[in-house]
Amino acid sequence: MRLEANQMMANQQTIFFEKQTMRESWVWLVVCFIAGIWIWAFVQQVLFGHPFGNHPVSDAGLIGFGAIPAGLAVLLAAIRLETKISADEIAFRFFPFMLKFRRIAFSEVEKLTIRSYKPMQEFLGWGIRLSLQGKGWGYTIAGNRGLQVHLKNGKKVLLGTAKPDDLGKVISELKSGIQQ
């Protein structure tokens, strides 16, 4: 049964695909700043023998702390929001936190709209967030435009997009099959 479902998705033609990556320069600047402090501390303490700070950690501990900026950089480079739309469903995943695509069949959808949103006010930022204002789950990487999906069961999902015009055209074409 599972194989059949995967084969059916593979046979469905994708009419919209978007892959967003972390492109916010200020986020990268923060990671680079943290890495720069670590590099400075490493050079001062390990290479020149001058303890870094008032209560320096061991050289091994300092080297271990290097995993923090390195891990953040790897995570930021890996994060991506992928959205696929076919004639039957919307599929999305927020990699690496969601390894499999979450699928929403159009039969479950009440309404679709492209809208502007306020990331900090509605979702307290970007990422995978539950709105405290009753606006449902948000899956966003950057920006302030998204596809708002209203489900028949009353739940809401917002998928961020960097291509609101392209996505809007696809949604307009699909609306004939979805009751507005």
Beta strands, then each sheet from edge to edge (+ up, - down):
strand 1: 14-21
strand 2: 80-86
strand 3: 89-95
strand 4: 102-105
strand 5: 109-116
strand 6: 127-130
strand 7: 137-140
strand 8: 145-151
strand 9: 156-160
sheet 1: 1+ 2- 3+ 4-
sheet 2: 5+ 8- 9+ 7+ 6-
end
